[in-house]
Amino acid sequence: MSLNLHPMINVAVKAARAAGSIINRAALDIESVRISQKKANDFVTEVDHAAEQAIIETLTTAYPGHGIWAEESGREHGAKDSDFVWIIDPLDGTTNFIHGLPVYCVSIALAVKGKIEQAVVYDPTRNDLFTATKGRGAFLNDRRLRVSKRIHLKESLISTGFPFRPGDDFNNYLKMMGDVMQRTAGLRRPGAAALDLAYVAAGYTEGFFETGLQPWDVAAGSLLVTEAGGLVGNFTGEADFLDQQ
């Protein structure tokens, strides 16, 4: 267990591990359903829903008075109009998952009156558990996390996410990417935003940027980063990023 023994974190960890074991079991079966894209997509949707159900069940059993905001089921579960809202992405990195690339995770955050106070990002393939409680620091398993000490772009490894939704300004992004590529030690695109943020918190990369992100992509990861001493902002640098994509 991490040193971060806030009771709510313990429940969130339990929820994340339950989802993780569903995902790990499903990963063993993905080979057999990959025959057709449609089959694979249906399978992932099923895994997504099962993992989300496990999370929601664990959280609502412990905290029936809390609200739920989940990627798959929206706000249909949990108490309505609560100050406490769990923001959930049951499987971030589904495209990687479909292909068997082991870069995906479970993301769970608790917002209290709109501010993130608890965060869990769990990588089931490596059994890596990232946790943070506001004001108490960020941890990977039992190790306290600090962001990287590198301060020069040319020594920095930066991760990103490619725009893939219709309506994304692709050319604008390519220009940004080209700029970053030429000024840094390298640009990476792992494919799961929540994990990208956890990796910034751990100091594995110096930074991460992406457009078009949803609140459930960044809720948990953003607290990991700030609790590890990093900065999170929107593209003009203000701290109000959660629903600004």
C-alpha positions as CSV (number, residue, x, y, z in Angstrom):
1,M,0.0,0.0,0.0
2,S,1.3,3.5,-0.7
3,L,2.2,5.8,2.2
4,N,-0.8,7.8,1.2
5,L,-3.4,6.2,3.4
6,H,-6.3,8.5,2.9
7,P,-9.4,6.2,3.2
8,M,-10.9,7.5,0.0
9,I,-7.7,6.7,-1.9
10,N,-7.9,3.1,-0.5
11,V,-11.4,2.7,-1.9
12,A,-10.3,4.2,-5.3
13,V,-7.3,1.8,-5.4
14,K,-9.5,-1.1,-4.7
15,A,-11.8,0.0,-7.6
16,A,-8.8,0.5,-9.9
17,R,-7.4,-2.9,-9.1
18,A,-10.8,-4.6,-9.7
19,A,-11.0,-2.9,-13.1
20,G,-7.4,-3.8,-13.8
21,S,-7.9,-7.5,-13.3
22,I,-10.9,-7.4,-15.7
23,I,-8.7,-5.7,-18.3
24,N,-5.8,-8.2,-17.7
25,R,-8.1,-11.2,-18.2
26,A,-9.6,-9.6,-21.3
27,A,-6.1,-8.9,-22.7
28,L,-5.5,-12.7,-22.8
29,D,-8.6,-13.1,-25.0
30,I,-8.1,-10.2,-27.3
31,E,-6.1,-12.4,-29.8
32,S,-9.2,-14.5,-30.5
33,V,-11.5,-11.6,-31.2
34,R,-9.2,-9.6,-33.3
35,I,-10.3,-11.4,-36.5
36,S,-12.6,-8.5,-37.5
37,Q,-12.4,-4.9,-36.5
38,K,-16.1,-4.9,-35.6
39,K,-15.6,-7.9,-33.3
40,A,-12.6,-6.2,-31.6
41,N,-14.5,-2.9,-31.1
42,D,-17.5,-4.7,-29.6
43,F,-15.1,-6.6,-27.3
44,V,-13.4,-3.4,-26.1
45,T,-16.7,-1.8,-25.5
46,E,-17.7,-4.8,-23.4
47,V,-14.4,-4.6,-21.5
48,D,-14.8,-0.9,-21.0
49,H,-18.3,-1.4,-19.6
50,A,-17.3,-4.3,-17.3
51,A,-14.4,-2.4,-15.9
52,E,-16.5,0.7,-15.4
53,Q,-19.2,-1.3,-13.7
54,A,-16.6,-2.8,-11.3
55,I,-15.3,0.7,-10.4
56,I,-18.8,2.3,-10.0
57,E,-19.9,-0.7,-7.8
58,T,-16.9,-0.3,-5.5
59,L,-17.2,3.4,-5.2
60,T,-21.0,3.6,-4.7
61,T,-20.9,0.8,-2.1
62,A,-18.4,2.8,-0.1
63,Y,-19.8,6.2,-0.8
64,P,-23.5,6.0,-1.8
65,G,-23.8,9.8,-1.4
66,H,-21.2,10.6,-4.0
67,G,-21.8,11.4,-7.7
68,I,-20.3,9.5,-10.6
69,W,-19.1,10.9,-14.0
70,A,-17.8,8.1,-16.1
71,E,-16.7,8.0,-19.8
72,E,-19.0,5.2,-20.8
73,S,-22.2,5.7,-18.7
74,G,-21.9,9.5,-18.2
75,R,-23.8,10.6,-15.0
76,E,-26.4,7.9,-14.8
77,H,-25.0,6.3,-11.6
78,G,-24.4,7.7,-8.2
79,A,-26.0,10.5,-6.3
80,K,-27.1,13.6,-8.3
81,D,-26.0,17.1,-7.2
82,S,-23.3,15.9,-4.8
83,D,-20.3,18.0,-4.0
84,F,-18.3,14.8,-4.3
85,V,-18.0,13.5,-7.9
86,W,-15.8,10.6,-9.0
87,I,-14.5,11.1,-12.6
88,I,-13.7,7.8,-14.2
89,D,-12.0,6.5,-17.4
90,P,-12.2,2.7,-17.1
91,L,-9.7,2.0,-19.9
92,D,-7.6,4.9,-21.3
93,G,-5.7,3.7,-24.4
94,T,-8.3,1.4,-26.0
95,T,-6.5,1.5,-29.4
96,N,-3.3,0.2,-27.8
97,F,-5.4,-2.4,-26.0
98,I,-7.0,-3.7,-29.2
99,H,-3.6,-4.1,-30.8
100,G,-2.0,-5.8,-27.7
101,L,0.4,-2.8,-27.2
102,P,0.7,-2.8,-23.3
103,V,0.2,1.0,-22.8
104,Y,-3.2,1.6,-21.2
105,C,-4.5,2.3,-17.8
106,V,-7.5,2.9,-15.4
107,S,-8.0,6.5,-14.3
108,I,-10.1,7.5,-11.2
109,A,-10.3,10.9,-9.7
110,L,-12.5,12.5,-7.0
111,A,-13.6,16.1,-7.5
112,V,-14.8,18.0,-4.5
113,K,-16.8,21.1,-5.5
114,G,-15.1,20.9,-8.9
115,K,-11.5,20.6,-7.5
116,I,-9.6,17.3,-7.9
117,E,-8.7,16.0,-4.4
118,Q,-7.9,12.3,-5.0
119,A,-6.3,10.5,-7.9
120,V,-5.5,7.0,-9.0
121,V,-3.9,5.9,-12.2
122,Y,-3.4,2.2,-12.5
123,D,-1.4,0.5,-15.2
124,P,-2.5,-3.2,-15.1
125,T,0.2,-4.5,-17.4
126,R,3.0,-3.3,-15.2
127,N,1.1,-3.4,-11.9
128,D,2.1,0.3,-11.5
129,L,-0.1,2.2,-9.1
130,F,0.1,6.0,-9.2
131,T,-1.8,7.8,-6.4
132,A,-2.2,11.3,-5.1
133,T,-4.2,13.1,-2.4
134,K,-4.3,16.9,-2.6
135,G,-1.6,18.4,-0.3
136,R,0.0,15.0,0.5
137,G,2.1,14.4,-2.6
138,A,2.1,11.8,-5.4
139,F,3.3,8.3,-5.2
140,L,4.2,5.4,-7.5
141,N,3.6,2.2,-5.4
142,D,5.5,3.3,-2.3
143,R,7.8,5.8,-3.8
144,R,7.2,9.6,-3.5
145,L,7.2,11.2,-7.0
146,R,8.9,14.4,-8.1
147,V,8.8,15.8,-11.6
148,S,12.0,15.9,-13.6
149,K,14.8,18.4,-12.7
150,R,15.7,19.1,-16.4
151,I,14.9,22.7,-17.2
152,H,16.2,23.0,-20.8
153,L,14.0,22.0,-23.7
154,K,16.9,20.5,-25.7
155,E,17.4,17.9,-23.0
156,S,13.7,17.2,-22.5
157,L,11.6,14.3,-23.6
158,I,8.1,15.5,-24.3
159,S,5.0,13.3,-24.9
160,T,1.9,14.2,-26.9
161,G,-1.3,12.8,-28.4
162,F,-2.1,13.1,-32.1
163,P,-5.4,14.7,-33.0
164,F,-7.7,12.1,-34.5
165,R,-11.2,13.4,-34.1
166,P,-13.1,15.1,-37.0
167,G,-12.8,18.8,-36.7
168,D,-9.3,18.8,-35.1
169,D,-7.0,21.3,-36.6
170,F,-4.5,18.8,-37.9
171,N,-2.2,21.3,-39.8
172,N,-2.0,23.5,-36.8
173,Y,-1.0,20.5,-34.7
174,L,1.6,19.4,-37.2
175,K,3.2,22.8,-37.0
176,M,3.3,22.6,-33.2
177,M,4.7,19.1,-33.3
178,G,7.4,20.2,-35.7
179,D,8.4,23.1,-33.4
180,V,8.6,20.8,-30.4
181,M,10.4,18.1,-32.2
182,Q,13.3,20.4,-33.3
183,R,13.8,21.9,-29.9
184,T,13.7,18.8,-27.7
185,A,15.6,15.5,-27.1
186,G,12.6,13.7,-28.4
187,L,8.8,13.6,-28.9
188,R,6.8,10.5,-27.9
189,R,3.2,9.4,-28.5
190,P,2.4,6.6,-26.1
191,G,-1.4,6.7,-26.6
192,A,-3.0,7.0,-23.1
193,A,-3.2,10.5,-21.8
194,A,-3.7,9.5,-18.2
195,L,-0.5,7.5,-18.3
196,D,1.3,10.4,-20.1
197,L,0.5,12.6,-17.2
198,A,1.5,10.0,-14.6
199,Y,4.9,9.7,-16.4
200,V,5.4,13.5,-16.2
201,A,4.7,13.2,-12.5
202,A,7.3,10.4,-12.2
203,G,9.9,12.4,-14.1
204,Y,10.0,9.9,-17.0
205,T,9.2,12.7,-19.4
206,E,9.6,16.4,-18.9
207,G,6.2,17.4,-20.3
208,F,3.1,16.4,-22.2
209,F,0.7,18.3,-24.4
210,E,-2.5,17.3,-26.3
211,T,-5.6,19.0,-27.7
212,G,-9.2,17.7,-27.5
213,L,-8.8,16.0,-24.1
214,Q,-11.9,15.2,-22.0
215,P,-12.1,15.7,-18.3
216,W,-11.9,12.0,-17.6
217,D,-8.6,11.9,-19.6
218,V,-6.9,14.5,-17.4
219,A,-8.7,14.6,-14.0
220,A,-6.5,12.0,-12.1
221,G,-3.3,12.7,-14.0
222,S,-3.4,16.4,-13.5
223,L,-3.4,16.0,-9.7
224,L,-0.5,13.5,-9.9
225,V,1.5,16.2,-11.8
226,T,0.8,19.1,-9.4
227,E,1.4,16.9,-6.3
228,A,4.7,15.9,-7.8
229,G,5.7,19.6,-8.2
230,G,4.7,20.1,-11.8
231,L,2.5,22.6,-13.6
232,V,-0.7,21.9,-15.5
233,G,-2.5,24.5,-17.7
234,N,-4.4,25.1,-20.8
235,F,-2.7,26.3,-24.0
236,T,-2.7,29.9,-22.9
237,G,-1.2,28.9,-19.6
238,E,-4.1,29.4,-17.2
239,A,-4.8,26.7,-14.6
240,D,-8.4,26.3,-15.7
241,F,-7.9,23.3,-18.0
242,L,-10.4,20.6,-17.0
243,D,-13.1,21.2,-19.4
244,Q,-11.1,23.2,-22.0
245,Q,-9.8,20.2,-23.9
